[in-house]
């Protein structure tokens, strides 16, 4: 494969392992299960520990199989470097632990995945102030900034109500102010959107979802896009300034977030995720088609109170989503009208599986208020627009006609 040639998205993923030598001519990077890595010359071991020479020290800090996956994700996001973690939440938490200090301030989108919202509550209790802002409006993000603001954090499309952040304008704001801009790309995936195009500094991906896509491995990643000037960030430890400034952030996150907190991705999971990524374009493309068809059908049904999907013209950020993304993803949510029990409806589905994951090849459904947002309580859910009858749908790759028939018959029954 010619390194100098620019290939398409899927071709690049399929052949990325072969950019470096692979043992025995294997087409996939093999699964390296060793925890320790030995050196014939002890000086080489010391050089690796000191960062003067590439290599592996200990499985918690890196592994050849994981490195191959990191290289794939870096290419997907057109970034400088990627660090993989055991889960998407471990990736977000590692950034927080590595880069925030007591007295720092974070502005976060108010429309967040439930566990990320919970993490910000923990961060707030530990001494870093967190303000929640309506990220669909850059003016509200700007109004929340303070002199101590270090990070602005948003999701591309919010889970589960699908609000779309004002990504490009927030990116310009952060660039002008020298603020680290972190974008969680899980809901769109690198196939539909590259946050680097809106000036993102760091990109989060929950690899479990669309990138792995088969519900058989957990994982998360942080990618440095190369756009942020780390000399402007005040919390870099002096020992990591021995590297080129473009590497400061990654070096500190890998040491303080991965090494010290230990949320390491295992080689077996990394292999599953890397193989799953090869078919991401095929899967995500099909999921988008199915999601659009299903959301359109439900929106036209008088028994449905509301459908939340950026692909629909009725969505408040439809025009924004159309400008930003190649398509609007495979997740939407809808509300049943009063008198229709959400549990009874879900139990009548034959193909939709009640489960909490998303980005799977199978269609998964979940009653949001009663499960993943239950801890927030009714008042907080109401402020976030989470209706008690809200059902989240992660659309799979089933035949479109079969899905339409299944969601329709569950209403008819």
RALINNOR-V657229 format. One line per field, one symbol per residue. phi: phi as a letter, one per 40 degrees, with the letter a starting at -180 (. if undefined). burial: 1 if it has 16 or more other C-alpha atoms within 10 Angstrom, else 0. A space follows every 50 residues. Layout:
phi->???
burial->???
//
This chain:
phi->.cccccccdcdccdbcdccbdbdggdcbcccccccbbcbcbcccdccccc gcacibbadcbiadccdccdcccdcdcfbcabbcbcacccccccccccbc bdgcbbbbdcbbddccdcccccdccchbcbbcbcccbdcccccccbdccb bbbbbcbcbbcgcbcccccccccccccgccbbbccdcbgcccabddcbgc cbbcbccdccccgbgbaciaabbccgccccccccbccdccccccdccdcc ccccccccdcbgcccccccdcdccccccbdccccdccccccccccccccc cccbcabbaccccccdbdccccccbcabgbbababccdhbcccccccccb bcbcaccagccccbbaccccbcbcccgcccccccgcccccbcbbccbdcd ccccccccccccc
burial->00000000010111011100000000011110000000000001100000 00001110111111111111111111111111111111111111111111 10011111111100011001001100011111111111001101100011 11111111111111111111111110011111111111111111110111 11111111111111101111111111111100001100011000011111 11111111101111111111111111111110111111111111110110 00110111111100111101100110111111111100000100110110 11110001111111111110001000000010000111111111111001 0011011100100
//
